[in-house]
Amino acid sequence: MKPMLPTLKSIAPLTSDWLFEIKYDGFRAILDWDHDTIHLWSRNEKDLLPQFPEIKEYLLSIYDQFKDILPLIFDGELVVLENEGKANFGELQKRGRMKSHDRIQQVAYKRPCTYLVFDLLTINGNALIDKSYLERKKMLKGLFVTYQLPLNPTSGTFELLQYIPNEQHFDTIWEQVTTDDGEGIIAKLKKSKWEIGKRTETWLKIKNWKKVSCFITAFDTSNGYYHVGVFKGEQIYQIGLFLFSLDPDQKKALSQVIKANALNNQNGVLNIHPSICVDIHYLEWYEEQLREPHFHEFRFDLSPESCTYEQFLLDEAAIPREITVTHPDKPLWEKEQIKKLDFIRYMREISPFILPFLRNRTLTVIRYPHGVFGEPFYQKNCPDYAPNFIQTYHQENIDYIVCNDLKTLMWLANQLAIEYHIPFSTINNPYVSEIVFDLDPPSRNEFHLAVTASLMMKKIFDQLNIISFIKTSGNKGLQIYIPLIDGTYTWSDTRLFTEFIANYLVTERSDLFTIERMKKKRNGRLYVDFIQHAEGKTIIAPYSMRGHSDALIATPLFWDEVNENLNPESFTIPTVLHRVNTLGCPFANYVKAKTIQVFDPVLNFLKANNLK
């Protein structure tokens, strides 16, 4: 069955006749599920399941739930989910090109793909394509509610069949797409029917384009493509090619100008001096090439010298328009040669992963206005010069900044807020949001003590059926998180548990661990800091950088990474960005873990036995 296809538009329809869904960058796929067979058909009617066996395995695991409504046909997108609003197409392409069965199985287990469902075409063998989109969507959501499947795209879970919701207000969903750096939005007419193999005007796609101002460097007469570049210093840096969206008259005139002014002809490629500036729209910068580049307009107001690699990187980061990045070439770290632009780009790219931990929390930042070379200072109070969109929360005579959106995060980053420290509760709830153990060895030379302690604790938590997460501190230690059901546990409740675990470690290995607060009395042992977990205290946020010379990051880990080979110095900007792109976020399932965490039996036992 050939899929129904949307028509590309530059502006979304904003009447009440339309609803909106996030468009995920993956492989369009139709799931055809019968009692005896399962197929996941691509747009070219190729079965994708042999290449993505984790989807079939998952469907077979839930067969008993669905058997009474088969045959079933879903329309959806096969993705490597990066965050709630974005899929990683590059990683999906790598999966699609794999040949080795063993390698496919290995990657499928390590980072499974997800099938995101946005339409219901058949149920119980009864076709629904003549029903309206609104009716089909309502029935589809009902199925996911009935079978308790995820009602929103969620990475980091083994529930590989997930629902794509719709939204009535374009601005709401567009803000999520731009924050998460997603591909775009699909607008769907409420009364639209599903039309086999047709590109239709009742479904529209609006892309979240990025823009680069660049100059033309060459014209390939054999295929009609134009080469474009920017200046990196005094050298021309090639960034890609474009062909589409020039009208015939523009293309004819442009080709004539290039032919008349060509420097040389190299096998049909006409090279020219930088002189013709253009704006190109594209989806992403991937493997040193513009992805889906389209001509937007000629820029006769620009000189080629203003089309720089630095500006290209800044524009590619898609900073909110309310933020003006100042002094992007300012050096911040010397040892790692990190400039402000590098830091800004890191904060933008990591924003979907750090923002969930900053939201609705009073924020303390450490700012380094002169980079790590100069004196830093703590900032709790929101400064008078902060823009109006900065949200604050008044507590104990302090107007704390609350970082609930990308604009606020990028404003803070431009202010050179390097470290982000957050409390263990939110502004909406006085109860404890999570327990965090800070495992602090004397120095990085004793980091193995933190590994030993964390593995001992993980064994205990597993025996108690407690879900735990772990991250580096960004310096010399490790920090273990236990998410808690919101609005449930007091500080005295969690203190019982943290003190009990700390005492257990010290009892088991007093030669390795201590709860002695005075450093001179620790005698080379690891300090199990359970006192730091208290009301008013803070901890470094996941994915925050640290303001020391190594430019390390407080990095979430998978538990199987915690072993004798773990090196705290490994987690720098390039490493962390590569990790989230290729492995996903180890804390991706953190919010869900809060809802299913079973902590009462442990707490009740401690209270009943007066243990701590």
C-alpha positions as CSV (number, residue, x, y, z in Angstrom):
1,M,0.0,0.0,0.0
2,K,1.5,3.3,-1.1
3,P,1.3,6.0,1.6
4,M,-0.7,9.2,1.5
5,L,1.8,12.1,1.2
6,P,1.6,15.7,2.4
7,T,2.3,18.8,0.3
8,L,5.2,21.1,1.3
9,K,4.1,24.6,2.3
10,S,5.9,27.6,3.8
11,I,3.0,28.8,6.0
12,A,0.7,26.7,8.2
13,P,-3.1,27.0,7.9
14,L,-4.4,28.6,11.1
15,T,-8.1,28.0,10.8
16,S,-10.0,25.8,13.2
17,D,-10.4,23.2,10.4
18,W,-6.9,22.0,10.9
19,L,-4.9,20.0,13.6
20,F,-1.2,19.7,13.9
21,E,1.3,16.9,14.6
22,I,5.0,16.9,15.0
23,K,6.8,15.5,11.9
24,Y,9.5,13.1,12.8
25,D,12.5,12.6,10.6
26,G,12.5,8.9,9.9
27,F,11.3,6.2,7.5
28,R,7.7,6.4,6.6
29,A,6.3,3.0,7.2
30,I,2.9,1.2,7.2
31,L,2.5,-1.6,9.7
32,D,0.4,-4.5,8.3
33,W,-0.3,-6.9,11.2
34,D,-2.3,-10.1,10.8
35,H,-2.5,-13.2,13.0
36,D,0.1,-15.0,10.9
37,T,2.2,-12.3,9.4
38,I,3.7,-8.9,10.3
39,H,5.1,-6.5,7.7
40,L,6.4,-2.9,8.0
41,W,6.2,-1.6,4.5
42,S,8.4,1.4,3.4
43,R,7.3,4.0,0.9
44,N,8.9,1.7,-1.8
45,E,6.9,-1.2,-0.4
46,K,10.0,-2.9,1.0
47,D,9.6,-4.8,4.3
48,L,11.7,-3.1,6.9
49,L,11.4,-5.7,9.7
50,P,14.4,-7.8,8.7
51,Q,16.5,-4.6,9.1
52,F,14.7,-3.6,12.3
53,P,14.0,-6.9,14.2
54,E,13.4,-5.1,17.5
55,I,10.0,-3.9,16.1
56,K,8.9,-7.4,15.2
57,E,10.1,-8.8,18.6
58,Y,8.2,-6.1,20.4
59,L,5.0,-6.6,18.4
60,L,5.1,-10.4,19.1
61,S,5.5,-9.7,22.8
62,I,2.2,-7.8,22.8
63,Y,0.4,-10.0,20.4
64,D,-2.0,-11.4,23.1
65,Q,-3.2,-7.9,23.8
66,F,-3.9,-7.1,20.1
67,K,-5.0,-10.5,18.7
68,D,-8.7,-9.8,19.1
69,I,-8.5,-6.7,16.8
70,L,-6.3,-8.1,14.0
71,P,-5.9,-7.6,11.1
72,L,-4.6,-4.1,11.9
73,I,-2.9,-1.5,9.7
74,F,-1.2,1.5,11.2
75,D,0.5,4.5,9.4
76,G,3.5,5.9,11.1
77,E,7.2,6.7,11.1
78,L,10.1,4.4,12.0
79,V,12.6,6.5,14.0
80,V,15.7,6.7,16.2
81,L,14.1,8.9,18.7
82,E,16.4,11.6,20.1
83,N,14.0,13.5,22.3
84,E,10.2,14.1,22.4
85,G,10.3,16.3,19.3
86,K,13.2,15.1,17.3
87,A,14.4,11.9,15.6
88,N,17.9,11.3,14.5
89,F,17.8,10.5,10.8
90,G,21.6,10.0,10.4
91,E,21.6,7.2,12.9
92,L,18.5,5.6,11.3
93,Q,20.3,5.7,7.9
94,K,23.2,3.9,9.4
95,R,20.9,1.2,10.7
96,G,19.2,1.0,7.3
97,R,22.6,0.4,5.6
98,M,23.8,-2.4,7.9
99,K,24.4,-5.8,6.3
100,S,25.6,-8.0,9.2
101,H,22.8,-9.8,11.0
102,D,24.9,-9.9,14.2
103,R,25.6,-6.2,14.0
104,I,22.0,-5.4,13.4
105,Q,20.9,-7.5,16.5
106,Q,23.6,-5.8,18.6
107,V,22.6,-2.3,17.7
108,A,18.9,-3.1,17.9
109,Y,19.4,-4.2,21.5
110,K,21.6,-1.2,22.4
111,R,19.5,1.5,20.9
112,P,16.2,0.2,19.6
113,C,14.2,2.1,17.0
114,T,10.7,3.2,17.7
115,Y,7.6,3.0,15.5
116,L,5.6,6.2,16.0
117,V,1.9,5.8,15.0
118,F,-0.1,8.7,13.7
119,D,-3.0,7.0,11.8
120,L,-5.3,4.0,12.0
121,L,-6.2,2.5,8.6
122,T,-7.7,-0.9,9.4
123,I,-8.9,-2.6,12.6
124,N,-10.4,-6.1,12.8
125,G,-9.9,-6.2,9.0
126,N,-12.3,-3.3,8.5
127,A,-10.9,-0.4,6.5
128,L,-11.2,3.1,8.0
129,I,-9.7,5.1,5.2
130,D,-13.1,6.6,4.2
131,K,-13.6,7.9,7.7
132,S,-12.4,11.4,8.6
133,Y,-8.9,12.1,10.0
134,L,-10.6,13.2,13.3
135,E,-12.5,9.9,13.6
136,R,-9.5,7.8,12.8
137,K,-7.3,9.7,15.3
138,K,-9.9,9.3,18.0
139,M,-10.1,5.6,17.5
140,L,-6.3,5.3,17.4
141,K,-5.8,7.1,20.7
142,G,-8.5,4.9,22.2
143,L,-6.5,1.9,21.3
144,F,-3.3,3.2,22.9
145,V,-5.3,4.2,26.0
146,T,-6.9,0.7,26.2
147,Y,-3.6,-1.1,25.8
148,Q,-1.7,1.3,28.0
149,L,0.9,2.2,25.4
150,P,2.8,5.5,25.4
151,L,0.6,8.5,24.4
152,N,3.6,10.6,23.5
153,P,6.9,9.8,21.8
154,T,9.3,8.9,24.5
155,S,13.0,7.9,24.1
156,G,14.8,5.5,26.3
157,T,11.9,3.0,26.8
158,F,11.4,-0.5,25.5
159,E,7.8,0.3,24.5
160,L,8.5,0.6,20.8
161,L,4.9,1.3,19.6
162,Q,4.1,4.9,20.5
163,Y,1.4,7.4,19.6
164,I,1.9,10.8,18.0
165,P,-0.7,13.2,19.5
166,N,-2.1,16.2,17.7
167,E,-2.5,19.8,18.8
168,Q,-5.1,22.4,18.0
169,H,-2.8,25.4,18.5
170,F,0.0,25.8,16.0
171,D,2.1,28.1,18.2
172,T,2.2,25.5,21.0
173,I,3.5,22.7,18.9
174,W,5.8,24.9,16.9
175,E,7.5,26.1,20.1
176,Q,8.2,22.4,21.0
177,V,9.6,21.7,17.5
178,T,11.9,24.6,17.5
179,T,13.1,23.9,21.1
180,D,13.8,20.3,20.3
181,D,15.3,21.2,16.9
182,G,12.8,18.9,15.2
183,E,12.1,18.5,11.5
184,G,8.7,20.3,11.3
185,I,5.0,19.9,11.5
186,I,2.2,18.2,9.6
187,A,-1.1,20.1,9.4
188,K,-4.1,17.8,8.7
189,L,-7.6,18.8,7.7
190,K,-10.0,17.4,10.3
191,K,-12.3,16.0,7.7
192,S,-9.6,14.6,5.4
193,K,-9.8,11.0,4.3
194,W,-6.7,8.7,3.8
195,E,-5.9,8.6,0.1
196,I,-3.7,5.7,-1.1
197,G,-0.5,6.9,-2.8
198,K,-1.7,10.5,-3.3
199,R,0.2,13.7,-2.5
200,T,-2.6,15.8,-1.1
201,E,-3.5,19.3,-0.1
202,T,-5.4,18.0,2.9
203,W,-2.2,17.1,4.6
204,L,0.5,19.8,4.6
205,K,4.1,19.8,5.9
206,I,5.8,22.8,7.3
207,K,9.6,22.3,7.7
208,N,11.6,23.8,10.5
209,W,14.2,25.2,8.1
210,K,17.6,26.6,9.0
211,K,19.1,29.3,7.0
212,V,22.7,30.0,5.8
213,S,23.9,33.0,4.0
214,C,26.7,31.9,1.6
215,F,28.2,32.5,-1.8
216,I,28.2,30.4,-5.0
217,T,31.6,28.9,-5.8
218,A,30.8,26.7,-8.8
219,F,28.2,25.4,-11.3
220,D,28.1,21.8,-12.4
221,T,26.8,21.8,-16.0
222,S,26.4,18.0,-15.9
223,N,23.7,17.9,-13.3
224,G,22.7,21.5,-12.7
225,Y,23.9,21.7,-9.1
226,Y,25.4,24.9,-7.7
227,H,28.3,24.6,-5.1
228,V,28.2,27.0,-2.2
229,G,30.7,28.0,0.5
230,V,31.6,30.5,3.2
231,F,34.9,32.1,4.3
232,K,36.7,30.3,7.1
233,G,39.4,32.8,7.8
234,E,40.8,33.7,4.4
235,Q,40.0,30.3,2.9
236,I,36.8,29.2,1.1
237,Y,35.0,26.5,3.0
238,Q,32.7,24.4,0.9
239,I,29.4,23.6,2.8
240,G,27.4,21.8,0.1
241,L,25.3,22.0,-3.0
242,F,21.8,23.2,-4.0
243,L,19.5,22.8,-7.0
244,F,15.8,23.1,-6.0
245,S,13.5,26.1,-5.7
246,L,15.1,28.3,-8.4
247,D,12.4,29.2,-10.9
248,P,13.4,28.7,-14.6
249,D,14.1,32.4,-15.2
250,Q,16.4,32.6,-12.1
251,K,18.2,29.4,-13.1
252,K,18.7,30.6,-16.7
253,A,20.0,34.0,-15.6
254,L,22.3,32.6,-12.9
255,S,23.8,30.0,-15.2
256,Q,24.5,32.6,-17.8
257,V,26.3,34.9,-15.3
258,I,28.4,32.0,-14.1
259,K,29.4,30.9,-17.6
260,A,30.3,34.4,-18.5
261,N,32.5,34.8,-15.4
262,A,33.9,31.4,-14.9
263,L,37.6,31.1,-13.8
264,N,38.0,27.7,-15.4
265,N,36.1,24.6,-16.5
266,Q,37.1,21.4,-14.7
267,N,35.2,18.5,-16.3
268,G,32.1,20.5,-16.7
269,V,32.3,22.2,-13.3
270,L,32.6,26.0,-13.8
271,N,34.4,27.7,-10.9
272,I,33.9,31.4,-10.0
273,H,35.3,33.9,-7.5
274,P,33.0,34.5,-4.5
275,S,30.6,37.2,-5.7
276,I,27.0,35.9,-5.8
277,C,25.5,35.7,-2.3
278,V,22.4,33.6,-1.6
279,D,20.3,32.4,1.3
280,I,19.8,28.6,1.4
281,H,17.2,26.8,3.5
282,Y,18.2,23.4,4.8
283,L,17.2,20.9,7.5
284,E,20.5,20.1,9.2
285,W,24.2,20.1,8.8
286,Y,25.1,16.4,8.6
287,E,28.4,14.9,7.7
288,E,29.8,18.2,6.5
289,Q,26.9,18.7,4.0
290,L,23.6,20.7,3.9
291,R,20.7,18.3,4.1
292,E,17.7,19.0,1.9
293,P,19.1,22.4,0.7
294,H,16.7,24.7,-1.1
295,F,17.3,28.1,-2.7
296,H,15.5,30.8,-0.8
297,E,16.7,34.2,-2.2
298,F,19.5,36.2,-3.7
299,R,21.3,38.5,-1.2
300,F,22.4,41.4,-3.2
301,D,22.8,43.4,0.0
302,L,25.6,41.1,1.3
303,S,29.3,40.9,0.4
304,P,30.9,37.5,0.2
305,E,33.2,38.6,3.1
306,S,30.2,38.7,5.4
307,C,29.4,35.1,4.7
308,T,31.6,33.4,7.3
309,Y,32.0,30.0,8.8
310,E,31.5,31.5,12.3
311,Q,28.1,33.0,11.3
312,F,27.1,29.8,9.6
313,L,27.7,27.8,12.8
314,L,25.8,30.4,14.8
315,D,22.8,30.4,12.4
316,E,23.0,26.5,12.3
317,A,22.5,26.4,16.1
318,A,19.1,28.0,15.6
319,I,19.3,30.3,18.6
320,P,15.9,31.9,19.5
321,R,15.5,35.2,17.8
322,E,15.2,37.0,21.1
323,I,18.8,36.2,21.9
324,T,21.8,38.1,20.4
325,V,25.0,36.2,20.9
326,T,27.8,38.6,21.9
327,H,31.5,38.1,21.4
328,P,31.2,34.6,19.9
329,D,35.0,34.4,19.4
330,K,35.8,35.0,23.1
331,P,38.1,32.2,24.5
332,L,36.6,30.5,27.5
333,W,38.9,27.5,28.0
334,E,42.6,27.4,27.1
335,K,43.4,23.7,27.6
336,E,40.6,22.5,25.3
337,Q,40.6,25.6,23.0
338,I,36.9,26.3,23.6
339,K,35.4,29.6,22.5
340,K,32.1,31.1,23.4
341,L,30.6,30.0,20.1
342,D,31.5,26.4,20.9
343,F,29.9,26.7,24.4
344,I,26.7,28.4,22.9
345,R,26.4,25.6,20.3
346,Y,26.8,22.9,23.0
347,M,24.1,24.5,25.2
348,R,21.7,24.8,22.2
349,E,22.3,21.2,21.1
350,I,22.0,19.7,24.6
351,S,19.0,21.9,25.5
352,P,16.4,19.2,25.0
353,F,18.3,17.0,27.5
354,I,19.1,19.5,30.2
355,L,15.9,21.6,30.2
356,P,13.7,18.8,31.7
357,F,15.9,18.9,34.8
358,L,15.9,22.7,35.1
359,R,12.2,23.3,34.6
360,N,10.3,24.6,37.6
361,R,13.4,24.7,39.8
362,T,15.0,27.6,41.5
363,L,18.3,28.0,39.7
364,T,21.8,28.9,41.0
365,V,24.4,29.5,38.3
366,I,28.1,30.1,38.3
367,R,29.1,32.7,35.8
368,Y,32.5,33.1,34.2
369,P,32.4,36.5,32.5
370,H,36.1,36.2,31.5
371,G,36.1,32.5,30.9
372,V,37.7,30.0,33.3
373,F,40.8,32.2,33.3
374,G,39.0,34.9,35.4
375,E,37.1,35.1,38.7
376,P,33.7,33.4,38.6
377,F,30.7,34.4,40.8
378,Y,27.5,32.7,42.0
379,Q,24.3,34.2,40.8
380,K,21.0,33.4,42.5
381,N,19.1,36.7,42.1
382,C,17.8,37.5,38.7
383,P,19.6,40.7,37.6
384,D,17.7,43.9,36.9
385,Y,18.8,43.9,33.2
386,A,17.3,40.5,32.5
387,P,14.7,40.5,29.6
388,N,11.0,40.4,30.4
389,F,10.6,36.8,29.3
390,I,12.8,35.5,32.2
391,Q,10.6,33.8,34.7
392,T,11.4,34.2,38.4
393,Y,10.3,32.7,41.7
394,H,10.6,34.6,45.0
395,Q,12.0,32.5,47.9
396,E,13.8,33.6,51.0
397,N,14.2,37.2,49.7
398,I,15.8,36.0,46.5
399,D,14.2,36.3,43.0
400,Y,15.5,33.0,41.5
401,I,15.6,32.5,37.8
402,V,13.4,29.5,36.7
403,C,14.7,28.1,33.4
404,N,11.6,26.7,31.8
405,D,12.3,27.4,28.1
406,L,15.0,27.6,25.5
407,K,15.0,31.4,25.4
408,T,16.0,31.6,29.1
409,L,18.6,28.9,28.8
410,M,20.3,30.6,25.8
411,W,20.2,34.0,27.5
412,L,21.9,32.4,30.5
413,A,24.5,30.8,28.2
414,N,25.2,34.1,26.5
415,Q,25.7,35.6,30.0
416,L,28.4,32.9,30.4
417,A,26.5,30.9,33.1
418,I,28.7,27.8,32.8
419,E,27.5,25.8,35.8
420,Y,23.8,25.1,36.5
421,H,22.9,23.9,40.1
422,I,19.4,22.8,41.0
423,P,17.6,21.8,44.2
424,F,16.0,18.5,44.9
425,S,12.4,19.8,44.7
426,T,10.4,22.0,42.4
427,I,8.7,25.4,43.0
428,N,5.3,23.7,42.6
429,N,5.9,21.1,45.3
430,P,7.6,21.2,48.7
431,Y,8.1,17.4,48.7
432,V,11.3,15.7,47.6
433,S,11.5,15.1,43.8
434,E,14.5,12.7,43.9
435,I,17.2,11.3,46.1
436,V,20.7,12.0,45.0
437,F,23.9,10.4,46.5
438,D,27.1,12.3,45.8
439,L,30.1,10.0,45.8
440,D,33.1,12.2,46.3
441,P,36.6,10.6,46.2
442,P,39.7,12.6,47.4
443,S,40.8,13.1,43.8
444,R,40.5,11.7,40.3
445,N,43.3,9.3,41.1
446,E,40.8,7.6,43.5
447,F,37.9,7.6,41.1
448,H,37.8,3.8,41.3
449,L,36.4,4.3,44.8
450,A,33.3,6.0,43.3
451,V,32.9,3.1,40.9
452,T,33.1,0.6,43.7
453,A,30.6,2.4,45.9
454,S,28.2,3.0,43.0
455,L,28.2,-0.7,42.0
456,M,27.6,-1.8,45.7
457,M,24.7,0.7,45.8
458,K,23.3,-0.5,42.5
459,K,23.2,-4.1,43.8
460,I,21.3,-2.9,46.9
461,F,18.8,-0.9,44.9
462,D,18.2,-3.7,42.5
463,Q,17.5,-6.1,45.4
464,L,15.0,-3.5,46.7
465,N,13.4,-3.0,43.3
466,I,14.4,0.6,43.3
467,I,15.1,2.3,39.9
468,S,18.3,4.2,39.9
469,F,20.3,6.4,37.5
470,I,23.9,7.5,37.5
471,K,26.0,10.4,36.2
472,T,29.5,11.8,36.5
473,S,29.8,14.9,38.6
474,G,31.8,16.5,35.9
475,N,34.9,16.5,38.1
476,K,36.1,13.5,40.2
477,G,33.0,11.7,41.4
478,L,29.8,10.0,40.6
479,Q,26.2,10.9,41.5
480,I,23.3,8.4,41.8
481,Y,19.7,9.5,41.3
482,I,16.6,7.8,42.6
483,P,13.5,9.5,41.1
484,L,10.5,9.7,43.4
485,I,6.8,10.0,42.8
486,D,5.9,13.7,43.0
487,G,4.2,15.1,46.1
488,T,4.8,12.1,48.3
489,Y,8.0,12.1,50.4
490,T,9.3,14.5,53.0
491,W,12.9,15.4,53.7
492,S,12.8,13.4,56.9
493,D,11.6,10.4,54.9
494,T,14.4,10.6,52.4
495,R,17.0,11.3,55.2
496,L,16.2,7.9,56.7
497,F,17.1,6.2,53.5
498,T,20.2,8.2,52.6
499,E,21.7,7.9,56.0
500,F,20.9,4.1,56.1
501,I,22.7,3.6,52.7
502,A,25.7,5.7,53.7
503,N,26.0,3.8,57.0
504,Y,25.7,0.5,55.2
505,L,28.6,1.4,52.9
506,V,30.8,2.5,55.7
507,T,30.0,-0.6,57.7
508,E,30.8,-2.9,54.8
509,R,34.0,-1.1,53.7
510,S,35.2,1.3,56.3
511,D,38.6,1.2,54.7
512,L,37.2,2.7,51.5
513,F,34.3,4.9,52.5
514,T,33.5,7.5,55.2
515,I,30.8,9.9,56.2
516,E,33.3,12.2,57.9
517,R,32.7,15.8,56.7
518,M,36.2,17.1,57.6
519,K,38.6,16.3,54.7
520,K,41.6,16.0,56.9
521,K,40.0,13.1,58.7
522,R,39.0,11.1,55.7
523,N,42.4,9.5,55.2
524,G,42.1,9.0,51.5
525,R,38.6,7.4,51.7
526,L,35.6,8.3,49.5
527,Y,33.1,10.6,51.2
528,V,29.5,9.4,51.0
529,D,27.8,12.8,51.1
530,F,24.2,12.1,52.3
531,I,23.9,15.4,54.1
532,Q,24.1,17.4,50.9
533,H,20.7,15.9,50.0
534,A,18.6,18.3,52.0
535,E,16.2,21.2,51.7
536,G,17.9,24.3,50.3
537,K,20.9,22.3,49.0
538,T,21.7,21.9,45.3
539,I,23.5,19.6,42.9
540,I,25.0,20.1,39.5
541,A,22.4,19.5,36.8
542,P,22.8,16.6,34.3
543,Y,24.7,17.8,31.1
544,S,25.9,21.0,32.8
545,M,29.5,21.9,32.1
546,R,31.9,22.6,34.9
547,G,34.1,25.6,35.3
548,H,37.5,24.0,35.6
549,S,40.3,23.8,33.1
550,D,39.4,20.4,31.6
551,A,35.9,21.6,30.5
552,L,34.2,18.4,31.7
553,I,30.5,17.8,31.8
554,A,28.2,16.2,34.4
555,T,27.3,13.3,32.1
556,P,24.5,10.7,32.5
557,L,25.8,7.2,32.1
558,F,24.3,3.8,31.3
559,W,24.9,1.5,34.3
560,D,26.9,-1.0,32.2
561,E,29.4,1.7,31.6
562,V,30.2,1.9,35.3
563,N,33.3,-0.3,35.6
564,E,37.0,-0.2,36.0
565,N,37.4,1.3,32.5
566,L,35.3,4.4,33.3
567,N,37.4,7.6,33.1
568,P,35.8,10.8,34.4
569,E,38.0,12.9,32.0
570,S,36.4,11.4,28.9
571,F,33.3,13.5,29.0
572,T,33.9,16.7,27.0
573,I,31.8,18.6,24.6
574,P,32.5,16.4,21.5
575,T,32.2,13.2,23.5
576,V,28.9,14.1,25.1
577,L,27.3,15.3,21.9
578,H,28.4,12.2,20.1
579,R,26.9,10.1,23.0
580,V,23.5,11.6,22.8
581,N,23.5,11.4,19.0
582,T,24.6,7.8,18.8
583,L,23.5,6.2,22.1
584,G,20.7,8.4,23.3
585,C,20.2,9.8,26.8
586,P,20.7,7.3,29.7
587,F,18.2,9.5,31.7
588,A,15.6,9.4,28.9
589,N,13.2,7.2,31.0
590,Y,13.7,9.3,34.1
591,V,10.3,11.0,34.2
592,K,8.5,7.7,33.6
593,A,10.6,6.1,36.4
594,K,9.2,8.7,38.8
595,T,5.6,7.4,38.2
596,I,6.4,3.7,38.8
597,Q,9.1,4.0,41.5
598,V,8.3,1.7,44.4
599,F,9.7,3.3,47.5
600,D,7.1,2.8,50.2
601,P,8.0,-0.7,51.2
602,V,11.7,0.3,51.9
603,L,10.7,3.5,53.8
604,N,8.1,1.7,55.9
605,F,10.6,-1.0,56.8
606,L,13.1,1.7,57.9
607,K,10.5,3.5,60.0
608,A,9.2,0.2,61.5
609,N,12.7,-0.9,62.5
610,N,14.0,2.6,63.4
611,L,16.9,2.1,61.0
612,K,19.1,4.8,59.6
